[in-house]
């Protein structure tokens, strides 16, 4: 039996822009073998991301997002699950 693949769409809110959140998210996703993307949303207080990969890896990624990189302050992470998509690696979108 193969590993279950899931996809999570997350909105991370708080002090998450101007603190290298996207860069560190990309590093963590690559470390966990997750594909997808991350981008800043207008307004300066939210980052949007899609994580696709093995269930345990995506769960670790979401747990990491709850605190983020050193200078971030995460107030909330809203997640909804989607059908897995095919992505080439993990990218920062602009």
Kinemage of the C-alpha trace (Angstrom):
@kinemage 1
@onewidth
@group {chain A} dominant
@subgroup {mainchain}
@vectorlist {calphas} color= white
{ca unk a 1} P 0.000 0.000 0.000
{ca unk a 2} L 1.388 3.412 -1.001
{ca unk a 3} L 1.604 6.510 1.114
{ca unk a 4} L -1.530 8.657 1.070
{ca unk a 5} L -1.040 11.913 -0.860
{ca unk a 6} L -2.986 14.977 0.241
{ca unk a 7} L -3.156 18.646 -0.657
{ca unk a 8} L -3.742 21.476 1.787
{ca unk a 9} L -4.587 25.079 0.921
{ca unk a 10} L -3.525 27.386 3.759
{ca unk a 11} L -3.946 31.051 4.611
{ca unk a 12} L -1.400 32.091 7.249
{ca unk a 13} L -2.185 35.377 8.981
{ca unk a 14} L -0.120 37.642 11.230
{ca unk a 15} L 3.314 39.225 10.841
{ca unk a 16} L 4.164 37.021 7.863
{ca unk a 17} L 5.360 39.505 5.240
{ca unk a 18} L 8.787 41.129 5.352
{ca unk a 19} L 10.131 38.302 7.570
{ca unk a 20} L 11.290 35.893 4.790
{ca unk a 21} L 8.228 33.699 5.384
{ca unk a 22} L 8.036 32.568 1.739
{ca unk a 23} L 11.762 31.776 1.589
{ca unk a 24} L 11.694 29.687 4.774
{ca unk a 25} L 8.461 27.991 3.682
{ca unk a 26} L 10.156 26.940 0.438
{ca unk a 27} L 13.168 25.573 2.347
{ca unk a 28} L 10.938 23.570 4.723
{ca unk a 29} L 8.768 22.247 1.882
{ca unk a 30} L 11.860 21.088 -0.027
{ca unk a 31} L 13.208 19.432 3.127
{ca unk a 32} L 9.893 17.534 3.551
{ca unk a 33} L 9.542 16.631 -0.147
{ca unk a 34} L 6.406 18.745 -0.597
{ca unk a 35} L 5.353 20.363 -3.881
{ca unk a 36} L 3.172 23.426 -4.355
{ca unk a 37} L 3.607 27.172 -3.918
{ca unk a 38} L 3.515 30.121 -1.516
{ca unk a 39} L 2.742 33.806 -2.100
{ca unk a 40} L 2.003 37.038 -0.249
{ca unk a 41} L -1.555 38.322 -0.370
{ca unk a 42} L -2.448 42.020 -0.675
{ca unk a 43} L -2.762 43.885 2.601
{ca unk a 44} L 0.513 42.786 4.187
{ca unk a 45} L -0.875 40.383 6.801
{ca unk a 46} L -1.458 37.111 4.944
{ca unk a 47} L 0.475 34.455 3.067
{ca unk a 48} L -1.311 31.873 0.910
{ca unk a 49} L 0.167 28.444 0.240
{ca unk a 50} L -0.663 25.085 -1.291
{ca unk a 51} L 1.158 22.025 0.030
{ca unk a 52} L 0.950 18.697 -1.792
{ca unk a 53} L 2.626 15.503 -0.623
{ca unk a 54} L 2.488 12.571 1.748
{ca unk a 55} L -0.035 13.131 4.524
{ca unk a 56} L 2.577 13.045 7.321
{ca unk a 57} L 4.814 15.562 5.487
{ca unk a 58} L 1.930 17.968 4.822
{ca unk a 59} L 0.887 17.732 8.493
{ca unk a 60} L 4.473 18.599 9.542
{ca unk a 61} L 4.467 21.524 7.114
{ca unk a 62} L 1.201 22.884 8.528
{ca unk a 63} L 2.532 22.509 12.081
{ca unk a 64} L 5.626 24.504 11.046
{ca unk a 65} L 3.392 27.218 9.535
{ca unk a 66} L 1.726 27.703 12.927
{ca unk a 67} L 4.909 29.426 14.157
{ca unk a 68} L 6.852 30.119 10.922
{ca unk a 69} L 10.404 31.477 10.659
{ca unk a 70} L 12.257 33.338 13.447
{ca unk a 71} L 10.829 36.877 12.977
{ca unk a 72} L 7.266 35.892 12.066
{ca unk a 73} L 4.300 36.066 14.402
{ca unk a 74} L 1.503 33.784 13.238
{ca unk a 75} L -1.966 34.641 14.519
{ca unk a 76} L -3.899 31.968 12.608
{ca unk a 77} L -3.631 29.251 9.979
{ca unk a 78} L -6.810 28.439 8.046
{ca unk a 79} L -6.647 25.167 6.112
{ca unk a 80} L -8.915 23.443 3.651
{ca unk a 81} L -8.130 20.238 1.834
{ca unk a 82} L -8.303 19.791 -1.929
{ca unk a 83} L -7.798 16.995 -4.429
{ca unk a 84} L -4.037 16.571 -4.983
{ca unk a 85} L -2.600 18.385 -8.012
{ca unk a 86} L 0.650 17.881 -9.860
{ca unk a 87} L 3.247 20.573 -9.194
{ca unk a 88} L 6.850 20.810 -10.339
{ca unk a 89} L 8.723 21.413 -7.101
{ca unk a 90} L 7.797 24.098 -4.581
{ca unk a 91} L 7.763 27.679 -5.855
{ca unk a 92} L 7.425 31.192 -4.532
{ca unk a 93} L 4.764 33.019 -6.526
{ca unk a 94} L 4.696 36.778 -7.012
